[in-house]
Amino acid sequence: MLLATHLMGKTTWHDATEMNTTDALDELWEWGKEELTTEELTNQFLLAKNDMEQTVWHVAAKVRNS
């Protein structure tokens, strides 16, 4: 499942953010809006944490500042 973490402790959402792949991020966001409830979208998708307890927002900030 998309929200499950893989062996590296990240979701697909985290991977796409780290790779700065805007097309993938757009597709994932559209999928989330269509398939998830508001609670799931907020708590499980937008606020999902990786194995370092970082949300995609932390990862995005790090990528942008690199």
N, C-alpha and C positions, 0 to 999 in steps of 0.2 A: 504494500500500500504506500501511497505517496507520502503520508505523514510518518511512516515508520522510520526509525533510524537504521542505517546500515552499519556494517562492521566498524567504520570509522567514526561512528557516533553522530552522524549528521543526517539530516533529511535531504531530499532532492531540492527543496527550497533553499537550504543552506548551500548546497553544491552550486546551484545556479547563481546564487548571490556571490559566492567566492570567485566564480569564473566570470562574473560581470556579463552574463549572457542575457541581455535585455529581452530578446525574443522568448527565451525559455521562461523568464520571470513573468512576462506578459501572459503567456499560455498558462502557467501555473496559477496566476492570480485569477484569470477567467475561469479556470476549472474550479478553483476554490469558491468563487462567488456562485457558481451554478450548482455545485454538488454538496456544499457544506452548509450546515445551519449557521446562524449568526454566532452562536456560542462556539461552535467548532472552528469557525473562521477566525475568531478572535483568540481563543485560548490554545487551540491545537495547531493552527497554521501560522498566524502572525507572531505569536509569542512562543513558538516551538524553540527549544534550546538544544544546542549540540552538546557533545560530551564535555565541553569546557564551560558549560552553563551560559553560552552566548546565544542571544536571539539573532535572527538574520539582520536586525538593525545594527547590532554590534559588528557583525561581519561586514555589512555594507559600509559602515563608517571606516573600518580598517582598510577595506579595498579602495575606497575613495581617497584615503590619505596616503596610499602607497605610491 
